[in-house]
Amino acid sequence: GYSIARHLADYVLIWGGGGGDDLAKSPHLARIANSVYRDHCPGDVTCRAFGFVDRQGTPSKMMENSFLYTLHSHKLKAGVVADPDKFKEVFRSKYGKVRIYKLLGVSRQSRSWVENNRECDAGGWFCPGKYPPGLKEILDKKKDFAQLEDFNRGASDEDYQKEYFENLNNPNLARKRAQQKANDEGRETNEVPQPSVEAKALSDEEKIQIYSTWENTEDTTLMWKLVTSDAIEDLEQWLKIDPGAAWLRSADGRGPMWWAFESKNQDAVTLLMKLGVPHTDKDKNGLSPVDLLKE
């Protein structure tokens, strides 16, 4: 990150503070980056190795090593400190929502090149940027992502797109593909490590907080897919790492227990009941998981 940024800017602005901040959005941006720079997440088109491993915000190894995570969590998370030879924090808003860092060691050659090669329209209002030669080695690796509806392109990216959507819809398949490609290439994957022991049990207060939050998120979508497709091994693995996921609820008030009853997935029902998830609570329309068996 720094080796690229020093050719592009003098300052870096980070939007933090939780919720939909820069770090929360970054897994999606990692997938976008991988669609253009295919070596970003080798063997994993959906870049599953970059993200959080639990609802407490614990980063995967790949995320922890990232430019963004370091600046976002600088002196906020234990052991996270930005390199003082590369970054200087020059502004932090009252509640830490905005943080601005000055980049140290900015490439003077690139800065000068950009100034000397700026081209603007007659009024000087529109000045499309150009990347300096210092980034040529990186930019040469890109492969433009072809949209499905782009009929004007001669080249096709059909295989990548097919694998991308298959992996989104089937996390188990995605994991197997990434592992197989890694084995073929004789390297290790950057997958989230399997837990040797179960995660710390949630307090009643933590369960209530999660259970009382009704919203549609990537987590609720993934949970719905795992439960309704009977991917019980993936579900068990997720709940070992993050037991709080059992208490997720979507915007309609339904959660994994509703989906388990609706799809008649007895294994999922049993797993969720062992974690204490109730099966008589009501969704937005006043229906309990048990009621869905009668529909």
C-alpha positions, 0 to 999 in steps of 0.5 A: 500500500505505502509503495503505491501511495507514495507515488500518488498522494501527500496525505491519506484520509481514513474514515473510521469509527465502526459501522460502514467505515472504510475498513468495513467496506474493504472486503468488497473493495478487495474483491474489486481489486482482485478482478483487475489484479488477479494476483491480489488473492491467488486462487480465490476470485472472491478474495475470502482471505481478506476480511474479518474472522468474527463479529468482534472485528478480528482481522484475517492475516491478510487484512491485518497486514494491509495498509488500510488496517494499519492506518485505521487501527493505529494506536487503537488496537493493541499492537497496531502502530503505523511506521513512523518513518512512513506516516505521521498522523496530522488530524483526528476528529473529536470521536475518531471518525476522520483521521488524516495522515501525512505520507513521509518519503513521497516520491519527488520524481513522481510528483514532478512528473504529474505536475509536468504532464497535467492536461486540462480543458480550456477552462482549467476545470477538468484535469484527468489524472495520469499515473506516473512511470513509477507505477508502471510495473504494477499497472502493467499487471492489470486485466480490465474486468469485462462487465457481463453486459458489455457487448462492445468488447472483443475479449471475454472474461466469462470463465472468471465471472462464472467462477466469481458468482459460483463462489459467492453462492457456494462458500464451501466450493470457494474454499475447496477451489482456493485450497486445490489451486494452492496445492497445485502451486505448492503454496499455503492458502491465506484462509482463515485458520481453523480454530483449535478451540471454540470461541469464547461464549457470548454474554447474555448482553451480547446475544441481546444486542445482536438479536435485537438488531434487524438489518440485511447484511452480507452476513445475513445473506451468507447465513441464509445461503448456508442454512437453506443449502444444508451446508452444515459443515460450513455453518458449524465452522462459522459458528465455532469461530463466531457464535454470535452469527447464530443470533443474526436477524435480517430486516424482516426479523427472521434469522437462521432459526426461521430459515432452518425451520422453513427449509426443514433443515433438522441439523441446523435446527439442532445446532442452533438450539444447542447454542440457545437460539429460541424457536418461538420468537416472532418476526416482523409479521408475527410468525415464529420459526415453528409457524413456518412449518405450517405454511 
